[in-house]
Amino acid sequence: MAARVITISLRKKLVKIHESRRHGKAISYLREEIARHTNSSPDSVKINQNLNEHIGANTLNRYAPIKVSVNKVGDVIEAEWADAPKKPQQASAKNIKVVSPAAPATGKAPAEATTAKAASEIQKEVKKDISKKVEGKKAEQKPAAAPAAKPEKKAQPKKEDAKKEGAPIAK
């Protein structure tokens, strides 16, 4: 049997069920619906981990219809989430070639590094070149003008001191 995509709405079953029991009921209802569409028993339906996590974690759109991709392998029916995001393939470390950028002074074409030591040395050189360029740009920038200085106020004598100086001395 080729892969079929079935859209199943969980709204009918889950609206009247308490939140703590919804995940289990949703999985059992999903198995029943897939078995009904494929003319088999609910015990033969195997639900993929991505589909299970989507049903359990999707609290915001829990009642939205779910698209399920169904494959029949022998007596077992495999159900997968049809709208699952695709994961990018990871490249193995053996197949990666490190390419150094062109040297700024020489302008030569990039060279391939064959060992890990050479790759790390190239990365260190590139970091040094970049830091030198950044430091050069900082030195070229003019310092910002200092804010205008406020005129200093002359210290005025306190009123108490003025009274003492100008007051006649009593004998």
N, C-alpha and C positions, 0 to 999 in steps of 0.2 A: 504494500500500500504506500503510495506516495504521500509526502507531507501535505496535510490539510490544515488550513487555518480556520479555527472555530472561535466565534465571539460569544462569550458567556457573560451574562449580567448577574451579578451577585446581589443586586438590590432586593430582589424578591425574598431571598432567604434571610438576609442579614439585618433588615430593618427592625424586626421584632425580637432580635436576640441580644442579650446583654453583651457589653463590650468585651468582657473578659473571656467569653466563649466564642466570639466571632471568628477568630482565626481557624480553630479546629472545624467549626461548622462550614466555613468557606471552603476548606480543603476537601471535606467529605462531599459537599455539594458539587464542587468542581469535578471530582472523580465520577460522581453519578452522571453528570451531564456529558462528560467525555465518553463514558461507557455507553450511554444511550445513543450518542451520535455514531459510535463505531460498532455497535451491536456486539458488545462484549460485557464482561462482568466488571464491577468497580474494583475488585481485588487485583485485576491485571493491569491497572493504570498506575504508572510510576511518574510522579511529579518531579520535575527538575528543581534543583536547589535555587536557581535564579527566580523561578516562578513562585516558589514557596516564600522566599524572602520578600518578593514584591508584594505579595498578598499580606504578609505580616507587617511590613514596614510602611505600607502605603495608607497612612491614616487619613490624609487629606482627601484623597479621591478613592476611598475604600469602596464606594458603591458604583464607581465607573465600570463600564463593560471592559472585560479583559480579553485580549486576543491571545489565543493559545494555538501553538503549532503542534500537530499530533502526527506521530510516526508509529507505524506498527512494525515491530521487529519480532518475528515469530509469534509467540502467544502474548508477549508483553507490549503494552501501548505506552510510549514515552510522550509526555506532555512537556512542552517548553514554552516560555514566555516569548511570543512572537515579536513584541516591540522592545526586546531587551537591547540596551546599548552595546555596540560592538567594542570589544577591547582591542587596542592596537597590539600587534605582535611585537614581542621584545626580541631584539637582536642579541645573539650570543656574543660573549666577549672574544671568542676566537675569530669571528668574522669581521671585527671592527678594525679598520686601518686608521691611524691617527695621521692627520695631515696638518702640517705646520703652515701658518700664514707666511706670505712673502716677506722677506726681510725688508724693512723700510729703507735702509741705506743702499742695499745692493739692488733691490727690485727684481730679484731672481724669482723663478717659478717655485711653487711650493714643493717640498720634498716629502716623501713618505717615510714615516718612522716605523721601523720594524720591531723594535723592542720597547718594553714598558719604560725602561730607564731613559731612552732617547725621547720618548713622548713626554715624560715628566720634566726633562730638561728643557724641552722646547716650550712647554707651558710656563715654566719659570721665566724664561727669556722674554716671552710675550708679555707677562705681567710686569716685568721690569721696564720694558719699552713703554707700556701704557702709563705706568706710574711716572716715568720721566716726562712724558708729554703733558700729563695733567699738572705736574709741578711747574713746568715751563709756562703753561697758560696762567697759572695762579700768579707767577712772578710778573708776567706782562701786565696784569690788571693793575690799574691805579688804585691806590687806597682811597677810600671814601673821604670827602672833606669833613674835617672835624666840625662839630656844631659850634655856632658862635658863642663865645664866652660871655657870661653875664657880668655886667660891671659890679665890682665889689662895693658893698655898702660900707660907709664909714661907721665905725662903732660910736654910737651916741651914748653919752653918759646917762646912767640911770637917774631917775628923778630924785631918789634918796640921796645920791652923791651930790647932786646939784644943790639941794637944800642945805647940806652940811657945809659946802664950800662958801655959799653966799650968806649964810645965816650969821648974825653977830654972836660973838661968844659972850655968854653971860658970866659975870663975875660974882 
